[in-house]
Amino acid sequence: MDPSSSEVPPPRAEDGKCAIDDSADEDEESAQMMRRLSADQYRTKHDKKKGIRVQEILPFHFSPIFLPLTESHLESTLALENAAFTNPSHRCSRDKLAYRLAHCSDISFGLFCTVKPSEAKAFGLETVDAANLVETNREDGAVHALFAHAVSTLGKGPVVTDADMDYPKNWHDHGAVKDTTVGHQEEGRTICLHSFAVSPKLQGTGVGKLAMRSYIQIMNESGVADRIALLCQDYLIPFYRKFGFQNLGESKATFGGGGWYDMVLDLGGPPHPERDHPQAHLRHWSMVGKRPSESQ
């Protein structure tokens, strides 16, 4: 039967390497959310018109914050990884995840929300039991609960390879890791986005688009890399195209059984005050003593 037939249910998004399912069409509003991350502005009548439904289903206030992932977030990211990826072969193992958080917290981020554990548990949020306290002595015991995450390493090639997906098993030995040819490559200029996951409880609400747009903006402004590359199954290609990713065709990577497609987004880099200013070209010519019209 034709897989695109309406008689066949679409694949579950969490079965792919990037566990998301955001069908809500809220590009404009989610872009505003990415810039503000402000719940007060997010919870307006315009949100409903744009299809952002996260506050409609949450029994608590949605106050998102986008933070770097560190080793202290290992349990939360592992809980989200296991909840979002139903195929065990597509999940990141505890040791590999610990390695990535230890070496790549500057390019791995999570979308968190401050919640009371009792409210999050009642909602069924998968990461609440592993969440870190907001403050040690806070009376309500509020925690930073993980809603979505992007876990990455740096690679030297233009696309994600099996070597990028791997990691040095002796990674606790910092001397050995320095010369490794697998896993994170400090001199690489490609962000290898290995795991983009959204809580199954929040898929389809716009949280995934908010997290991805936030991640792309932060990585672009950091100037740490020239591109973001990832692997995905064919049914997720349209999702990533919305953010500017180009489909380079079937990947040679065999991780998790293969069947991947290479997706790449070129980054323009942080704004350059001189280069990007509307009058930059005039300032340049004033310094060399000629305007464009005066050149021979």
Secondary structure by P-SEA (a helix, b strand, c coil): ccccccccccccccccccccccccccaaaaaaaaacccccccccaaaaaaccccccccccccbbbbbbbcccaaaaaaaaaaaacccccccccaaaaaaaaaccccccccccccccaaaaaaacccccccccccccccccccccccccbbbbbbbcccccccccccccccccaaaaaaaccccccccccccccccccccccccccaaaaaaaaaaaaaaaaacccccccccccccaaaaaaaacccccccccccccccbbbbbbbbbcccccccccccaaaaaaaaaacccccccc
